[in-house]
Amino acid sequence: MLTEPVNVISTPTSGPSRAYEPVGQDAFVVIREAMKRKNMVGLGKVVISRRERIVMLKPFDKGLMATTLRYAYEVRDTKPYFEDISSLKLPDEMVELAEHILEPKTGHFDPTEFEDRYETAVVEMLKQKQAGLPPTKEAPTAPPTTVVNLMDALRRSIQNERPAVKKGKAPEKVTRQSGRRKVG
């Protein structure tokens, strides 16, 4: 399938050239609408950064989205990467705890919340070099050495989220069958 995420590199958008108005716009809109109705995409080739690439043209809003695809030799078989991972029968409790932790962390992707730290560091290094300053060296950080039991970490996370229970009052329990809270 052409639209598998492993094939996608980038997705710029395009529209008709203003130089060919109105004939160019009419042709562009007719082709875009026909592609929408037939649920089709177009394939083409374009040169980007001195390299020929395959692009998929897909109707998008009032224009077309050009998605750069990978050649077959660029897509590797995933089996060798995951063959050492065994299939495990996970306890439902562990998966439910993990789901509970994930829920509050779920949200919509906002690209403004992310920064390309590598590019920022390179730009900063180049500015220092242009100013004639010696490069700054950061001490390498040691990897963490503690091994964490995932189930214990999940339980602690849930415990930290629960409000403190008043003394003398029995904590509430949730039954799996009904989902209702019982006291005692």
MIPAGU-319631 format. One record per residue (C-alpha): y, z, x; residue in one letter; chain; residue number from 0. Coordinates in steps of 0.1 Angstrom, whole numbers, plus 5000, padded with zeros to 4 digits. Example, Ala and Ser with C-alpha at 12.3 -4.5 7.8 and 13.67 -1.06 7.14 Angstrom:
<sites>
<site Y="4955" Z="5078" X="5123" res="A" chain="A" n="0"/>
<site Y="4989" Z="5071" X="5137" res="S" chain="A" n="1"/>
</sites>
This chain:
<sites>
<site Y="5000" Z="5000" X="5000" res="M" chain="A" n="0"/>
<site Y="5034" Z="4991" X="5014" res="L" chain="A" n="1"/>
<site Y="5053" Z="5021" X="5002" res="T" chain="A" n="2"/>
<site Y="5032" Z="5048" X="5019" res="E" chain="A" n="3"/>
<site Y="5055" Z="5073" X="5037" res="P" chain="A" n="4"/>
<site Y="5037" Z="5066" X="5070" res="V" chain="A" n="5"/>
<site Y="5051" Z="5030" X="5069" res="N" chain="A" n="6"/>
<site Y="5087" Z="5039" X="5061" res="V" chain="A" n="7"/>
<site Y="5112" Z="5041" X="5089" res="I" chain="A" n="8"/>
<site Y="5147" Z="5038" X="5073" res="S" chain="A" n="9"/>
<site Y="5163" Z="5028" X="5040" res="T" chain="A" n="10"/>
<site Y="5197" Z="5012" X="5041" res="P" chain="A" n="11"/>
<site Y="5212" Z="4996" X="5010" res="T" chain="A" n="12"/>
<site Y="5227" Z="4962" X="5005" res="S" chain="A" n="13"/>
<site Y="5246" Z="4941" X="4980" res="G" chain="A" n="14"/>
<site Y="5260" Z="4906" X="4976" res="P" chain="A" n="15"/>
<site Y="5285" Z="4893" X="5002" res="S" chain="A" n="16"/>
<site Y="5320" Z="4892" X="4989" res="R" chain="A" n="17"/>
<site Y="5325" Z="4858" X="5006" res="A" chain="A" n="18"/>
<site Y="5303" Z="4841" X="4980" res="Y" chain="A" n="19"/>
<site Y="5319" Z="4855" X="4948" res="E" chain="A" n="20"/>
<site Y="5312" Z="4849" X="4919" res="P" chain="A" n="21"/>
<site Y="5282" Z="4826" X="4925" res="V" chain="A" n="22"/>
<site Y="5267" Z="4849" X="4951" res="G" chain="A" n="23"/>
<site Y="5270" Z="4879" X="4928" res="Q" chain="A" n="24"/>
<site Y="5255" Z="4861" X="4899" res="D" chain="A" n="25"/>
<site Y="5225" Z="4850" X="4920" res="A" chain="A" n="26"/>
<site Y="5221" Z="4885" X="4935" res="F" chain="A" n="27"/>
<site Y="5222" Z="4903" X="4901" res="V" chain="A" n="28"/>
<site Y="5198" Z="4878" X="4885" res="V" chain="A" n="29"/>
<site Y="5172" Z="4882" X="4913" res="I" chain="A" n="30"/>
<site Y="5177" Z="4920" X="4913" res="R" chain="A" n="31"/>
<site Y="5171" Z="4922" X="4876" res="E" chain="A" n="32"/>
<site Y="5141" Z="4900" X="4877" res="A" chain="A" n="33"/>
<site Y="5126" Z="4922" X="4904" res="M" chain="A" n="34"/>
<site Y="5133" Z="4953" X="4883" res="K" chain="A" n="35"/>
<site Y="5116" Z="4938" X="4852" res="R" chain="A" n="36"/>
<site Y="5086" Z="4926" X="4871" res="K" chain="A" n="37"/>
<site Y="5084" Z="4958" X="4891" res="N" chain="A" n="38"/>
<site Y="5083" Z="4938" X="4923" res="M" chain="A" n="39"/>
<site Y="5097" Z="4942" X="4958" res="V" chain="A" n="40"/>
<site Y="5106" Z="4915" X="4983" res="G" chain="A" n="41"/>
<site Y="5095" Z="4914" X="5020" res="L" chain="A" n="42"/>
<site Y="5114" Z="4899" X="5048" res="G" chain="A" n="43"/>
<site Y="5122" Z="4903" X="5085" res="K" chain="A" n="44"/>
<site Y="5153" Z="4914" X="5102" res="V" chain="A" n="45"/>
<site Y="5163" Z="4921" X="5138" res="V" chain="A" n="46"/>
<site Y="5174" Z="4957" X="5145" res="I" chain="A" n="47"/>
<site Y="5181" Z="4970" X="5180" res="S" chain="A" n="48"/>
<site Y="5167" Z="4939" X="5197" res="R" chain="A" n="49"/>
<site Y="5134" Z="4942" X="5177" res="R" chain="A" n="50"/>
<site Y="5121" Z="4922" X="5148" res="E" chain="A" n="51"/>
<site Y="5112" Z="4945" X="5119" res="R" chain="A" n="52"/>
<site Y="5096" Z="4941" X="5085" res="I" chain="A" n="53"/>
<site Y="5117" Z="4952" X="5055" res="V" chain="A" n="54"/>
<site Y="5109" Z="4958" X="5019" res="M" chain="A" n="55"/>
<site Y="5137" Z="4950" X="4995" res="L" chain="A" n="56"/>
<site Y="5136" Z="4970" X="4963" res="K" chain="A" n="57"/>
<site Y="5161" Z="4971" X="4934" res="P" chain="A" n="58"/>
<site Y="5182" Z="5003" X="4937" res="F" chain="A" n="59"/>
<site Y="5212" Z="5011" X="4915" res="D" chain="A" n="60"/>
<site Y="5234" Z="4980" X="4915" res="K" chain="A" n="61"/>
<site Y="5220" Z="4968" X="4948" res="G" chain="A" n="62"/>
<site Y="5189" Z="4965" X="4969" res="L" chain="A" n="63"/>
<site Y="5174" Z="4991" X="4991" res="M" chain="A" n="64"/>
<site Y="5160" Z="4977" X="5024" res="A" chain="A" n="65"/>
<site Y="5132" Z="4999" X="5036" res="T" chain="A" n="66"/>
<site Y="5120" Z="4993" X="5072" res="T" chain="A" n="67"/>
<site Y="5082" Z="4992" X="5074" res="L" chain="A" n="68"/>
<site Y="5059" Z="4996" X="5104" res="R" chain="A" n="69"/>
<site Y="5036" Z="4970" X="5118" res="Y" chain="A" n="70"/>
<site Y="4998" Z="4977" X="5115" res="A" chain="A" n="71"/>
<site Y="4995" Z="4985" X="5153" res="Y" chain="A" n="72"/>
<site Y="5021" Z="5012" X="5148" res="E" chain="A" n="73"/>
<site Y="5001" Z="5031" X="5122" res="V" chain="A" n="74"/>
<site Y="4973" Z="5052" X="5136" res="R" chain="A" n="75"/>
<site Y="4942" Z="5064" X="5118" res="D" chain="A" n="76"/>
<site Y="4946" Z="5101" X="5109" res="T" chain="A" n="77"/>
<site Y="4910" Z="5111" X="5111" res="K" chain="A" n="78"/>
<site Y="4910" Z="5119" X="5149" res="P" chain="A" n="79"/>
<site Y="4940" Z="5141" X="5144" res="Y" chain="A" n="80"/>
<site Y="4924" Z="5162" X="5117" res="F" chain="A" n="81"/>
<site Y="4887" Z="5161" X="5126" res="E" chain="A" n="82"/>
<site Y="4888" Z="5196" X="5142" res="D" chain="A" n="83"/>
<site Y="4901" Z="5212" X="5110" res="I" chain="A" n="84"/>
<site Y="4872" Z="5224" X="5089" res="S" chain="A" n="85"/>
<site Y="4871" Z="5225" X="5052" res="S" chain="A" n="86"/>
<site Y="4874" Z="5261" X="5041" res="L" chain="A" n="87"/>
<site Y="4868" Z="5277" X="5007" res="K" chain="A" n="88"/>
<site Y="4900" Z="5298" X="5004" res="L" chain="A" n="89"/>
<site Y="4901" Z="5329" X="4982" res="P" chain="A" n="90"/>
<site Y="4922" Z="5323" X="4951" res="D" chain="A" n="91"/>
<site Y="4942" Z="5355" X="4959" res="E" chain="A" n="92"/>
<site Y="4954" Z="5341" X="4993" res="M" chain="A" n="93"/>
<site Y="4965" Z="5308" X="4977" res="V" chain="A" n="94"/>
<site Y="4983" Z="5326" X="4949" res="E" chain="A" n="95"/>
<site Y="5001" Z="5348" X="4973" res="L" chain="A" n="96"/>
<site Y="5012" Z="5318" X="4993" res="A" chain="A" n="97"/>
<site Y="5024" Z="5300" X="4962" res="E" chain="A" n="98"/>
<site Y="5044" Z="5331" X="4952" res="H" chain="A" n="99"/>
<site Y="5061" Z="5331" X="4986" res="I" chain="A" n="100"/>
<site Y="5069" Z="5294" X="4983" res="L" chain="A" n="101"/>
<site Y="5084" Z="5294" X="4949" res="E" chain="A" n="102"/>
<site Y="5117" Z="5311" X="4957" res="P" chain="A" n="103"/>
<site Y="5121" Z="5288" X="4988" res="K" chain="A" n="104"/>
<site Y="5118" Z="5256" X="4967" res="T" chain="A" n="105"/>
<site Y="5150" Z="5236" X="4962" res="G" chain="A" n="106"/>
<site Y="5165" Z="5201" X="4964" res="H" chain="A" n="107"/>
<site Y="5169" Z="5184" X="4997" res="F" chain="A" n="108"/>
<site Y="5205" Z="5185" X="5009" res="D" chain="A" n="109"/>
<site Y="5209" Z="5166" X="5042" res="P" chain="A" n="110"/>
<site Y="5242" Z="5184" X="5049" res="T" chain="A" n="111"/>
<site Y="5222" Z="5216" X="5055" res="E" chain="A" n="112"/>
<site Y="5206" Z="5200" X="5086" res="F" chain="A" n="113"/>
<site Y="5220" Z="5192" X="5120" res="E" chain="A" n="114"/>
<site Y="5205" Z="5171" X="5148" res="D" chain="A" n="115"/>
<site Y="5206" Z="5198" X="5174" res="R" chain="A" n="116"/>
<site Y="5193" Z="5174" X="5201" res="Y" chain="A" n="117"/>
<site Y="5221" Z="5150" X="5196" res="E" chain="A" n="118"/>
<site Y="5247" Z="5178" X="5195" res="T" chain="A" n="119"/>
<site Y="5234" Z="5192" X="5228" res="A" chain="A" n="120"/>
<site Y="5234" Z="5157" X="5244" res="V" chain="A" n="121"/>
<site Y="5270" Z="5151" X="5232" res="V" chain="A" n="122"/>
<site Y="5281" Z="5186" X="5245" res="E" chain="A" n="123"/>
<site Y="5264" Z="5179" X="5278" res="M" chain="A" n="124"/>
<site Y="5282" Z="5146" X="5282" res="L" chain="A" n="125"/>
<site Y="5315" Z="5162" X="5274" res="K" chain="A" n="126"/>
<site Y="5309" Z="5188" X="5301" res="Q" chain="A" n="127"/>
<site Y="5300" Z="5162" X="5325" res="K" chain="A" n="128"/>
<site Y="5331" Z="5141" X="5318" res="Q" chain="A" n="129"/>
<site Y="5352" Z="5173" X="5323" res="A" chain="A" n="130"/>
<site Y="5336" Z="5177" X="5357" res="G" chain="A" n="131"/>
<site Y="5319" Z="5210" X="5347" res="L" chain="A" n="132"/>
<site Y="5284" Z="5218" X="5360" res="P" chain="A" n="133"/>
<site Y="5256" Z="5216" X="5334" res="P" chain="A" n="134"/>
<site Y="5247" Z="5249" X="5317" res="T" chain="A" n="135"/>
<site Y="5211" Z="5259" X="5319" res="K" chain="A" n="136"/>
<site Y="5195" Z="5279" X="5292" res="E" chain="A" n="137"/>
<site Y="5166" Z="5302" X="5299" res="A" chain="A" n="138"/>
<site Y="5133" Z="5289" X="5284" res="P" chain="A" n="139"/>
<site Y="5121" Z="5310" X="5255" res="T" chain="A" n="140"/>
<site Y="5086" Z="5324" X="5257" res="A" chain="A" n="141"/>
<site Y="5063" Z="5316" X="5228" res="P" chain="A" n="142"/>
<site Y="5053" Z="5345" X="5206" res="P" chain="A" n="143"/>
<site Y="5022" Z="5362" X="5217" res="T" chain="A" n="144"/>
<site Y="5012" Z="5382" X="5186" res="T" chain="A" n="145"/>
<site Y="4985" Z="5368" X="5163" res="V" chain="A" n="146"/>
<site Y="4992" Z="5375" X="5127" res="V" chain="A" n="147"/>
<site Y="4966" Z="5379" X="5099" res="N" chain="A" n="148"/>
<site Y="4979" Z="5355" X="5072" res="L" chain="A" n="149"/>
<site Y="4965" Z="5376" X="5043" res="M" chain="A" n="150"/>
<site Y="4982" Z="5408" X="5056" res="D" chain="A" n="151"/>
<site Y="5015" Z="5389" X="5061" res="A" chain="A" n="152"/>
<site Y="5013" Z="5376" X="5026" res="L" chain="A" n="153"/>
<site Y="5006" Z="5410" X="5011" res="R" chain="A" n="154"/>
<site Y="5035" Z="5426" X="5031" res="R" chain="A" n="155"/>
<site Y="5058" Z="5398" X="5019" res="S" chain="A" n="156"/>
<site Y="5049" Z="5406" X="4983" res="I" chain="A" n="157"/>
<site Y="5053" Z="5443" X="4988" res="Q" chain="A" n="158"/>
<site Y="5088" Z="5438" X="5003" res="N" chain="A" n="159"/>
<site Y="5098" Z="5419" X="4972" res="E" chain="A" n="160"/>
<site Y="5087" Z="5446" X="4947" res="R" chain="A" n="161"/>
<site Y="5112" Z="5473" X="4937" res="P" chain="A" n="162"/>
<site Y="5104" Z="5508" X="4948" res="A" chain="A" n="163"/>
<site Y="5082" Z="5527" X="4924" res="V" chain="A" n="164"/>
<site Y="5095" Z="5561" X="4911" res="K" chain="A" n="165"/>
<site Y="5075" Z="5592" X="4921" res="K" chain="A" n="166"/>
<site Y="5052" Z="5605" X="4894" res="G" chain="A" n="167"/>
<site Y="5049" Z="5571" X="4876" res="K" chain="A" n="168"/>
<site Y="5018" Z="5550" X="4881" res="A" chain="A" n="169"/>
<site Y="5025" Z="5515" X="4894" res="P" chain="A" n="170"/>
<site Y="5020" Z="5486" X="4870" res="E" chain="A" n="171"/>
<site Y="4991" Z="5463" X="4875" res="K" chain="A" n="172"/>
<site Y="4987" Z="5427" X="4865" res="V" chain="A" n="173"/>
<site Y="4953" Z="5416" X="4851" res="T" chain="A" n="174"/>
<site Y="4941" Z="5382" X="4860" res="R" chain="A" n="175"/>
<site Y="4928" Z="5373" X="4826" res="Q" chain="A" n="176"/>
<site Y="4958" Z="5380" X="4804" res="S" chain="A" n="177"/>
<site Y="4987" Z="5380" X="4829" res="G" chain="A" n="178"/>
<site Y="5001" Z="5410" X="4810" res="R" chain="A" n="179"/>
<site Y="5010" Z="5442" X="4827" res="R" chain="A" n="180"/>
<site Y="4990" Z="5474" X="4822" res="K" chain="A" n="181"/>
<site Y="5000" Z="5509" X="4831" res="V" chain="A" n="182"/>
<site Y="4975" Z="5531" X="4849" res="G" chain="A" n="183"/>
</sites>
